[in-house]
Amino acid sequence: MLNGQDTDTFTAEASTRLSHYYQVDTERQTFIRTILEKIEADSKRIIDLELDLEDQKRSRAAYQSKALTLEAEAERLIQKLNKDPFVVVLIDGDGAKFADRFLRDPVPGAERAAIKLKQAVRENLRDTGLGHDDIPILVRVYANLNDLAKSLRVSRVIEYEDNMRLFAEHFTNSRADFDFINVGKGKENADSKIRRMLSYYHRNFQCKKIFLAGCCHDNGYLHDLRDYTGDSDNRIALLETTLAEPGFRSLGFPILRFDEVFRSEPLNNEMKRIPLVMPTRTRSPPYPPPGFGPGPIARPVQPIQRPSATIPPTPQEQRSSSTPTPILSSATVKSVSPVQSSSTPEQETPQLLAQPPRAPSVISSGNGGTSISYATAGGANDHQNVTVKAPKPKKQPRIIFYNADNYRIDPPTQHPPRTPAQTSYQAKFQSIKPSVFCNDYYLKGRCKWGISCDKTHDAELTVPELAIHRYKARTSLCPAGPYCVDYDCYLSHHCPRVPCTRGDMCPFYCTEKWGDLHLTKDQLEASTRWTEGTDLPEHLS
């Protein structure tokens, strides 16, 4: 017994306590070891962080120094860009004509026109931050001076063509920054100059505003201006002289008018008249058979008819027949009812009784066939005319070829032979100036503008002359380029000359959108063929 306890019990209790103390010591040692390891790891982490901190301090100092340098450089560039700001006015002189009062008195009128134009530009810039008087205004006028002078003389705006030349000369000399440039003969000369200068000045950040005049009267510049839509600086403004085409208003550019400077009405030979009624002349068939172009303008012979016995044609008959509807006057016919079942000699006027017998007239019909109008069909009472139409010839589907690059391949063309038609064509071409032959009317056989078209429709071209005109059209580049899908297209989609000897003067040499359009022999090999009316192409290889 130990202290009143059993020895075995005491020994067991001591052993238990000793085991507990061993466990506590082990946990204490493990805890201390863990603390020491953590202290060591934290010490290493602190050292790494101190190194990173020093590195960040050095980097921040370097970045701050670089930022200060870049800010100074940016400020210097901004000052340089804003050092010599200017405004440019680009004028297509063939589309925007100066006011008549300036042109009729060309020497002082050129000076007054320059002053008025400069005042109008400054007035428009007043609220834009560019209204100070020391900002230069550059004016560039591009025009075919000879044809412009002729148009103004024909329209009786000026008395002599030299007046226009004097005006251009004194306008150029009125200000150092004003130029009136004669681009010579050629429809696209002024347009190409305007396009190039617009691109040049738009890339120049010192040019703060671009006024574009004379470009809204037709859609020639519409596609080019779409490339400049959406710019945040809004530097381009359109100057409307004559009424702008609707497509320009959808571009979002501001459209201004300087009526004190420019003529607001088209010239007499440029007037577009909108018809109140549809014309009664025959329209050419929408798709002529392959190999046949429109011949000389038909002059259908109108048979002599007795109006009192004629049933007026329906609107559908008027469209399908090539015979114009006769105009009846009260001096010839007392009254014409919509449908007159019969007529007797007593009811006819003496003038009609004196008319000779009428022979049947053969005229071309609107569908390309033949109409035979029998004046005496229906018997002695002459109730109505009978029209017999030949069946419409079956139209052959047209074909377009494309190469492996999906470039359209044109059929080969040859220069028309040297015949008298060359001389007669040139004579007719010169006689209609300053107008030109309507390509759609003569080469497609139809013009969507009808009598509202500002180009010539009424000149008669023979088949050899049409061949010459078609060849001239083939020397021009199609606006759709090599990706054109128009079966009716009469323009070229690559250089038609093989080999081409014009070098960089060729319009197909370096196009803005499609590069060089001089195709190699391999590129002229057709890979696919599209046939009109089909949904899928035919692969040739």
C-alpha distance (Angstrom), angle and dihedral (degrees) to the residues before:
residue distance angle dihedral
M1 . . .
L2 3.82 . .
N3 3.77 115.6 .
G4 3.70 89.4 -23.2
Q5 3.87 91.6 -50.8
D6 3.69 129.2 114.7
T7 3.83 112.6 -105.0
D8 3.79 94.2 -129.1
T9 3.75 92.5 50.1
F10 3.77 92.0 50.0
T11 3.76 92.5 48.6
A12 3.81 92.5 51.2
E13 3.77 91.7 48.9
A14 3.82 92.5 48.9
S15 3.77 91.2 48.4
T16 3.80 90.9 51.4
R17 3.76 92.5 49.9
L18 3.78 91.8 47.4
S19 3.80 90.8 52.8
H20 3.79 89.4 50.1
Y21 3.79 91.2 50.9
Y22 3.81 90.5 49.7
Q23 3.81 89.5 52.4
V24 3.80 92.5 48.6
D25 3.81 90.6 50.0
T26 3.80 90.8 49.8
E27 3.80 92.6 50.6
R28 3.82 90.2 46.8
Q29 3.78 91.7 51.9
T30 3.80 91.5 46.4
F31 3.81 90.8 49.9
I32 3.79 92.6 48.0
R33 3.83 90.5 47.9
T34 3.81 90.4 50.1
I35 3.80 91.3 50.3
L36 3.78 91.7 49.8
E37 3.83 92.0 49.5
K38 3.79 91.0 49.3
I39 3.78 91.4 49.0
E40 3.79 89.4 51.4
A41 3.83 92.7 48.3
D42 3.80 91.5 47.0
S43 3.75 90.1 50.1
K44 3.80 90.6 54.6
R45 3.81 90.2 46.0
I46 3.80 90.6 50.9
I47 3.78 90.4 51.3
D48 3.84 91.2 50.6
L49 3.78 91.4 47.3
E50 3.77 91.2 50.0
L51 3.80 89.4 52.4
D52 3.83 91.1 47.8
L53 3.80 89.8 48.2
E54 3.76 91.6 53.4
D55 3.80 90.0 47.6
Q56 3.80 92.0 49.7
K57 3.78 90.5 48.9
R58 3.77 90.6 53.4
S59 3.86 91.7 45.0
R60 3.79 92.4 47.7
A61 3.75 90.7 50.8
A62 3.81 90.2 49.5
Y63 3.81 92.3 47.2
Q64 3.77 92.2 47.6
S65 3.77 90.5 51.0
K66 3.82 91.1 47.4
A67 3.81 91.6 46.5
L68 3.76 91.0 52.5
T69 3.80 89.8 49.6
L70 3.82 92.7 48.6
E71 3.80 92.1 46.5
A72 3.76 90.0 52.6
E73 3.82 90.4 47.2
A74 3.83 91.8 48.1
E75 3.78 91.0 49.2
R76 3.80 89.6 49.3
L77 3.83 91.4 50.4
I78 3.80 92.1 47.4
Q79 3.76 90.0 51.0
K80 3.79 89.4 47.6
L81 3.81 92.5 49.6
N82 3.78 91.7 48.4
K83 3.77 94.3 40.7
D84 3.80 97.6 89.2
P85 3.84 107.8 19.1
F86 3.77 119.1 172.7
V87 3.80 141.8 175.3
V88 3.80 124.4 -132.7
V89 3.81 130.9 -154.7
L90 3.82 114.3 -160.4
I91 3.80 113.6 -166.0
D92 3.79 128.1 -170.9
G93 3.79 95.3 -149.7
D94 3.80 92.6 -163.4
G95 3.80 89.8 61.0
A96 3.82 102.1 32.1
K97 3.81 113.3 49.7
F98 3.77 121.9 -170.5
A99 3.78 116.6 -114.8
D100 3.81 116.3 -76.5
R101 3.81 94.1 -117.0
F102 3.80 90.6 61.8
L103 3.81 95.0 47.5
R104 3.82 96.7 46.6
D105 3.81 90.9 57.9
P106 3.79 97.6 35.3
V107 3.80 104.4 176.4
P108 3.82 100.8 51.7
G109 3.82 89.5 22.7
A110 3.80 92.0 64.1
E111 3.81 90.6 54.0
R112 3.81 92.0 48.1
A113 3.81 91.4 47.0
A114 3.81 90.8 52.5
I115 3.82 91.2 49.6
K116 3.82 93.2 47.2
L117 3.80 92.4 47.8
K118 3.79 92.5 49.8
Q119 3.82 91.6 47.5
A120 3.80 91.8 49.6
V121 3.81 91.6 51.1
R122 3.81 92.7 48.0
E123 3.80 90.7 48.7
N124 3.79 90.2 53.5
L125 3.82 91.7 48.6
R126 3.80 94.2 49.6
D127 3.84 96.4 100.3
T128 3.81 97.5 35.6
G129 3.78 100.9 74.3
L130 3.80 90.3 -106.0
G131 3.76 97.1 86.8
H132 3.78 97.3 104.5
D133 3.78 112.8 118.6
D134 3.78 97.1 -125.2
I135 3.81 96.7 66.2
P136 3.83 108.5 106.2
I137 3.81 119.6 -120.4
L138 3.80 114.6 -152.7
V139 3.81 117.0 -159.7
R140 3.79 122.5 -166.7
V141 3.81 119.1 -178.4
Y142 3.82 117.0 -172.1
A143 3.80 119.3 -169.9
N144 3.78 145.2 144.1
L145 3.78 92.1 -109.7
N146 3.81 98.5 -167.0
D147 3.79 96.4 50.2
L148 3.81 91.7 40.3
A149 3.82 90.6 53.3
K150 3.81 90.6 48.4
S151 3.82 92.0 50.3
L152 3.79 91.6 49.4
R153 3.80 91.3 49.2
V154 3.82 93.1 47.3
S155 3.81 89.3 49.9
R156 3.85 89.1 50.2
V157 3.79 93.3 -119.9
I158 3.81 91.2 123.9
E159 3.79 128.9 21.7
Y160 3.79 98.0 -142.7
E161 3.79 131.2 28.7
D162 3.80 89.5 -131.9
N163 3.82 87.9 68.9
M164 3.80 89.4 71.4
R165 3.77 92.3 48.7
L166 3.80 91.2 49.3
F167 3.80 90.1 49.6
A168 3.82 92.1 51.2
E169 3.81 91.7 48.1
H170 3.80 95.5 49.3
F171 3.81 92.7 41.0
T172 3.82 88.6 57.0
N173 3.79 91.9 48.3
S174 3.80 94.9 44.5
R175 3.84 93.4 79.8
A176 3.76 132.6 14.1
D177 3.82 90.3 -129.3
F178 3.83 95.5 47.7
D179 3.81 121.4 91.9
F180 3.81 130.9 176.1
I181 3.81 104.6 -165.1
N182 3.80 124.5 -163.6
V183 3.83 106.0 -144.4
G184 3.82 93.5 -175.8
K185 3.78 129.8 -135.8
G186 3.78 116.7 -22.7
K187 3.77 132.5 95.3
E188 3.80 95.9 -127.0
N189 3.82 99.3 39.4
A190 3.79 97.2 93.9
D191 3.81 92.0 37.0
S192 3.80 93.6 54.3
K193 3.82 91.3 48.1
I194 3.80 91.9 50.8
R195 3.81 92.4 47.7
R196 3.80 93.3 49.5
M197 3.81 94.4 45.6
L198 3.81 91.4 46.4
S199 3.80 90.2 54.1
Y200 3.81 91.8 45.6
Y201 3.81 96.6 49.6
H202 3.80 93.0 41.7
R203 3.82 89.7 58.5
N204 3.81 90.8 48.2
F205 3.82 107.1 87.6
Q206 3.78 91.2 -162.9
C207 3.81 87.3 67.4
K208 3.79 101.4 86.2
K209 3.82 100.0 -179.9
I210 3.81 136.3 18.7
F211 3.80 120.7 -160.4
L212 3.81 112.6 -163.8
A213 3.82 115.3 -162.2
G214 3.80 131.9 -178.3
C215 3.80 94.6 20.2
C216 3.81 101.1 100.1
H217 3.81 101.4 66.8
D218 3.80 92.5 83.7
N219 3.80 136.5 15.5
G220 3.80 96.0 -105.5
Y221 3.83 93.7 109.0
L222 3.80 97.0 34.8
H223 3.81 97.6 96.7
D224 3.81 92.7 43.7
L225 3.80 93.0 52.5
R226 3.81 91.9 51.9
D227 3.82 87.6 71.3
Y228 3.82 89.3 64.5
T229 3.81 98.4 48.7
G230 3.78 118.3 113.0
D231 3.81 96.8 33.7
S232 3.78 111.6 147.4
D233 3.80 94.0 -146.2
N234 3.83 91.7 61.3
R235 3.80 92.5 -154.2
I236 3.82 98.8 154.3
A237 3.82 122.1 84.9
L238 3.81 125.1 177.7
L239 3.80 120.8 -136.5
E240 3.79 111.4 -147.7
T241 3.80 116.4 -154.3
T242 3.79 106.4 160.5
L243 3.79 117.3 19.3
A244 3.82 111.1 -57.0
E245 3.78 121.4 -126.4
P246 3.84 112.7 -104.3
G247 3.81 93.2 -116.4
F248 3.81 92.1 67.7
R249 3.80 92.5 59.0
S250 3.79 90.7 59.2
L251 3.83 92.6 58.7
G252 3.80 93.8 76.1
F253 3.81 97.5 -125.9
P254 3.81 116.8 134.9
I255 3.81 110.4 -102.9
L256 3.81 114.6 -148.2
R257 3.79 134.9 -178.4
F258 3.81 127.6 -143.4
D259 3.81 97.5 -172.0
E260 3.80 90.9 163.7
V261 3.80 89.2 62.3
F262 3.81 109.1 31.2
R263 3.77 135.4 46.2
S264 3.82 109.7 -101.7
E265 3.81 97.5 -160.6
P266 3.81 128.0 61.8
L267 3.77 119.9 -112.0
N268 3.78 119.2 -92.9
N269 3.80 91.8 -103.7
E270 3.81 90.0 48.7
M271 3.80 97.6 49.5
K272 3.79 113.2 129.5
R273 3.75 110.6 -151.1
I274 3.79 117.3 -161.1
P275 3.82 109.2 -143.7
L276 3.76 118.9 -126.9
V277 3.80 92.4 -152.5
M278 3.75 133.2 28.7
P279 3.81 114.7 -94.9
T280 3.79 117.3 -106.5
R281 3.78 95.9 -144.8
T282 3.75 118.1 112.4
R283 3.76 118.7 -95.5
S284 3.75 119.2 -141.2
P285 3.80 118.2 -108.6
P286 3.81 110.6 -81.8
Y287 3.78 93.9 -123.5
P288 3.82 117.8 24.8
P289 3.82 116.8 -154.0
P290 3.81 113.8 -90.5
G291 3.77 114.0 -82.3
F292 3.78 94.5 21.9
G293 3.81 121.0 99.9
P294 3.78 125.1 -174.5
G295 3.79 111.0 -75.2
P296 3.79 127.4 -149.2
I297 3.77 114.8 -38.5
A298 3.79 108.3 -83.9
R299 3.79 119.2 -118.5
P300 3.83 100.6 -159.0
V301 3.78 115.4 -153.7
Q302 3.76 112.2 -124.7
P303 3.81 111.5 -143.5
I304 3.79 118.2 -129.8
Q305 3.76 106.7 -103.9
R306 3.75 136.1 -176.5
P307 3.78 102.6 -122.1
S308 3.79 94.5 -157.8
A309 3.78 90.3 63.9
T310 3.79 99.8 40.0
I311 3.76 124.3 101.8
P312 3.82 108.0 -139.5
P313 3.81 110.3 -117.5
T314 3.76 120.8 -113.1
P315 3.81 118.7 -110.3
Q316 3.80 89.1 -102.2
E317 3.80 91.1 53.7
Q318 3.79 90.1 48.4
R319 3.79 90.3 56.4
S320 3.79 95.5 46.0
S321 3.80 98.4 44.5
S322 3.78 123.5 73.2
T323 3.82 93.7 -150.9
P324 3.81 111.0 101.6
T325 3.78 116.4 -122.7
P326 3.82 108.2 -101.4
I327 3.77 116.9 -115.6
L328 3.79 111.6 -131.7
S329 3.77 120.8 -154.1
S330 3.76 127.8 -161.0
A331 3.81 89.0 -120.0
T332 3.78 90.3 66.6
V333 3.79 104.4 31.1
K334 3.75 125.3 34.8
S335 3.77 95.3 -159.0
V336 3.77 137.2 -14.1
S337 3.76 120.0 -159.4
P338 3.83 120.9 -154.3
V339 3.82 90.2 -111.5
Q340 3.78 121.2 17.0
S341 3.78 112.9 -174.4
S342 3.78 98.1 -163.4
S343 3.76 144.3 -5.5
T344 3.74 131.9 -155.2
P345 3.80 130.8 -154.2
E346 3.78 89.3 -109.7
Q347 3.82 90.0 61.1
E348 3.79 95.6 51.7
T349 3.77 123.2 93.7
P350 3.81 119.7 -116.6
Q351 3.80 90.2 -110.2
L352 3.78 91.6 58.4
L353 3.80 92.6 46.1
A354 3.78 89.5 54.7
Q355 3.80 93.6 55.7
P356 3.82 116.5 110.1
P357 3.80 121.9 -119.5
R358 3.78 112.5 -75.7
A359 3.77 124.8 -124.4
P360 3.79 122.3 -147.3
S361 3.80 112.4 -91.5
V362 3.78 121.8 -141.9
I363 3.80 114.2 -150.2
S364 3.77 135.5 162.1
S365 3.77 115.3 -95.7
G366 3.76 127.7 -137.0
N367 3.79 93.6 -105.6
G368 3.77 96.1 57.3
G369 3.82 95.2 -99.1
T370 3.80 130.8 98.7
S371 3.80 129.6 -84.5
I372 3.81 121.1 -159.6
S373 3.79 111.8 -161.3
Y374 3.79 111.5 -160.8
A375 3.76 109.3 -158.6
T376 3.81 94.4 -164.9
A377 3.79 99.0 42.0
G378 3.77 112.7 129.2
G379 3.82 97.3 44.7
A380 3.73 133.1 -91.9
N381 3.77 93.5 -37.4
D382 3.83 90.3 61.9
H383 3.81 94.6 -142.9
Q384 3.80 97.2 171.1
N385 3.78 146.3 -22.9
V386 3.78 121.0 -96.2
T387 3.80 118.0 -145.0
V388 3.78 119.4 -161.2
K389 3.80 113.6 -164.7
A390 3.74 125.8 -163.2
P391 3.80 115.0 -128.1
K392 3.79 115.7 -89.6
P393 3.81 111.9 -102.6
K394 3.77 114.7 -115.1
K395 3.78 111.2 -100.6
Q396 3.77 116.4 -127.7
P397 3.82 113.9 -133.2
R398 3.77 114.9 -110.5
I399 3.80 124.1 -126.1
I400 3.81 136.0 -144.6
F401 3.81 122.5 -165.7
Y402 3.81 125.4 -152.1
N403 3.79 130.2 -170.6
A404 3.80 128.2 -133.6
D405 3.84 90.2 -82.2
N406 3.83 90.1 54.8
Y407 3.81 89.9 -110.0
R408 3.77 114.8 147.8
I409 3.81 113.5 -112.1
D410 3.82 116.2 -145.0
P411 3.78 122.9 -149.7
P412 3.82 113.3 -105.5
T413 3.79 117.4 -90.8
Q414 3.79 133.3 -158.0
H415 3.77 131.3 -154.6
P416 3.82 109.5 -101.8
P417 3.81 112.9 -104.7
R418 3.80 121.1 -98.9
T419 3.79 101.6 -93.6
P420 3.82 135.6 142.3
A421 3.81 86.0 -93.0
Q422 3.81 88.3 76.0
T423 3.80 91.0 60.8
S424 3.80 94.5 42.4
Y425 3.81 91.5 48.1
Q426 3.80 92.2 51.5
A427 3.80 90.8 47.7
K428 3.82 91.3 53.0
F429 3.81 90.9 43.8
Q430 3.81 91.4 53.7
S431 3.82 92.8 44.0
I432 3.82 94.2 60.8
K433 3.80 96.4 47.7
P434 2.97 134.3 161.6
S435 3.81 81.8 31.9
V436 3.80 122.5 66.5
F437 3.79 136.2 -148.5
C438 3.80 113.2 -83.7
N439 3.79 105.1 -115.7
D440 3.80 94.1 -159.0
Y441 3.78 92.5 52.0
Y442 3.79 97.6 46.6
L443 3.82 100.6 32.7
K444 3.81 102.5 31.8
G445 3.77 96.1 31.0
R446 3.81 93.4 -125.4
C447 3.79 140.2 62.3
K448 3.79 121.1 -154.9
W449 3.83 91.3 -148.0
G450 3.81 94.5 58.0
I451 3.78 112.9 -174.9
S452 3.82 89.5 -10.2
C453 3.81 90.2 69.9
D454 3.80 113.3 114.3
K455 3.80 92.2 -147.5
T456 3.80 128.3 83.1
H457 3.82 120.2 -83.1
D458 3.80 103.1 156.1
A459 3.79 102.1 68.0
E460 3.79 114.1 104.8
L461 3.80 114.2 -128.5
T462 3.77 121.1 -170.0
V463 3.80 122.1 -138.4
P464 3.85 93.2 -96.6
E465 3.81 90.0 47.1
L466 3.80 90.3 50.6
A467 3.80 88.8 52.4
I468 3.80 89.2 54.5
H469 3.80 91.7 48.3
R470 3.82 91.3 48.2
Y471 3.81 90.2 51.7
K472 3.82 90.8 50.7
A473 3.80 89.4 52.2
R474 3.80 90.4 51.3
T475 3.81 89.6 61.4
S476 3.83 90.5 66.2
L477 3.80 125.7 84.0
C478 3.80 117.6 -115.7
P479 3.85 112.5 -119.3
A480 3.81 88.9 -129.5
G481 3.79 90.6 53.3
P482 3.80 120.5 -160.1
Y483 3.81 92.1 -18.7
C484 3.82 95.1 65.3
V485 3.83 114.4 137.7
D486 3.81 98.4 -177.7
Y487 3.79 110.6 122.8
D488 3.83 88.8 -161.3
C489 3.82 95.5 53.0
Y490 3.81 111.8 132.1
L491 3.83 96.4 -178.1
S492 3.81 128.1 88.6
H493 3.78 126.4 -98.6
H494 3.80 96.2 -166.1
C495 3.80 133.5 14.4
P496 3.83 107.6 -61.6
R497 3.81 92.9 -158.7
V498 3.81 114.9 93.6
P499 2.94 106.5 -147.3
C500 3.81 101.2 17.5
T501 3.80 114.2 -147.3
R502 3.81 98.8 179.5
G503 3.81 96.1 87.0
D504 3.80 115.1 -168.9
M505 3.83 90.4 -8.4
C506 3.81 89.7 71.8
P507 3.84 112.2 103.8
F508 3.81 88.3 -137.5
Y509 3.82 93.9 53.8
C510 3.80 102.2 89.0
T511 3.79 112.0 -1.0
E512 3.78 118.7 -172.2
K513 3.81 96.1 -126.0
W514 3.80 106.1 28.5
G515 3.80 106.3 24.8
D516 3.79 120.1 -140.8
L517 3.81 112.3 5.6
H518 3.79 96.4 -170.9
L519 3.80 100.5 117.3
T520 3.77 124.0 -152.8
K521 3.78 123.7 -128.4
D522 3.80 90.6 -97.2
Q523 3.82 91.6 48.7
L524 3.81 89.5 53.4
E525 3.81 89.6 61.6
A526 3.81 110.4 105.9
S527 3.80 116.2 -124.4
T528 3.81 102.0 174.8
R529 3.77 134.9 22.7
W530 3.80 124.8 -151.8
T531 3.78 117.2 -160.5
E532 3.79 121.5 -158.9
G533 3.79 111.5 -102.2
T534 3.81 96.1 23.7
D535 3.79 126.9 109.2
L536 3.80 98.8 -151.3
P537 3.81 132.0 46.4
E538 3.78 126.3 -120.0
H539 3.79 113.3 -120.4
L540 3.79 111.2 -138.0
S541 3.80 98.7 -169.2
